[in-house]
Amino acid sequence: MLPTDQLVQKAITQTSNLQKLIPQIWAAELERNLRIRAVLQPSLVENTDLLAPNSGDTVYIPILPDFGTGSGGAPTQADLLTEGTDIVDIVMDNATSVPLVPSEYGKGVQVSRKALDRIKYDGVAAVIDRLGYLMSRTIESQIAGLGSKVVPGTATKFAQAYVGDANGNNVATSATITATNVMTDELILRGVMLLTQANNIPFPDGFYRIFISPKQYKDLMLDQNVRQDLRFGAPDKLFKGEVGALHNTRVIVTNSVVVSNEGASSTVPVNNALMVAPRWAAIAWKRRPQVVVDPTLYDYGRRRRFGVLADFDIEPVHAERAFVLKSA
């Protein structure tokens, strides 16, 4: 085995991991990072206005209310008009907007030239692959965390629904949920009901989206009410992480689902699945994710530096277009 200080200078901090990563005889295959599963981002509205030069640092997403009676109110039908009588206009005085202000995110890594030279496969590609995965996790985690954020400029969050029994009875609460209150077919069906009652429409493919954790997926597969075509997969899966469709909803599994501690003495891990309709949230880019290879020759060229950078902001937009479905 070659001396460790000749192989890795900054990339590896624990020599116990070195034997697995850098053997004496290099494997010729590149270990591809198969964990990249950017599944939440495609459900967002994407704004690229700030990518243009001199475009400022803030973009505003307008939120127009439904037309009701007077100033706001519940949606109504059009008025019956009388010949010779003017239409009575309503005042749209509760229109608002959601500001998105991108912030810069990034991470850098430094690798010795000898480590890169001694790798038979493309060591630079391996480093870049992992930097891309790191930024992907950052974006996905922020989207999954929108379930607890308020719509900017308001005090409104996405509504929550806790799991009940197979018939939707005995619904748990944050204080009473236990480890036996697991994901069910009924909770997804209730989510569809809630989205529909809020006058939402599905995505252009005709389906809503629900993002669940691997634990919730396992429990869902054990639910006797789950259709067999979902239990054994569906042949028309279109999205990464998708495991099938249920109740007009594409079921997508991701590790980014937020887990909160609730129940008695806050000892029950609760998975916060997101069930969403179009335009539930938005992402604004000031700079799309990019990997940078620093051309500077550090230590006379004995070290190389790599980084990943992005400028973005992610915010909830319409509080009625998503629900947090909670189960143990």
Order of alpha helices (4+ residues) and beta strands (2+ residues): alpha-alpha-beta-beta-beta-beta-alpha-alpha-beta-alpha-beta-alpha-alpha-beta-beta-beta-beta-beta-beta-beta
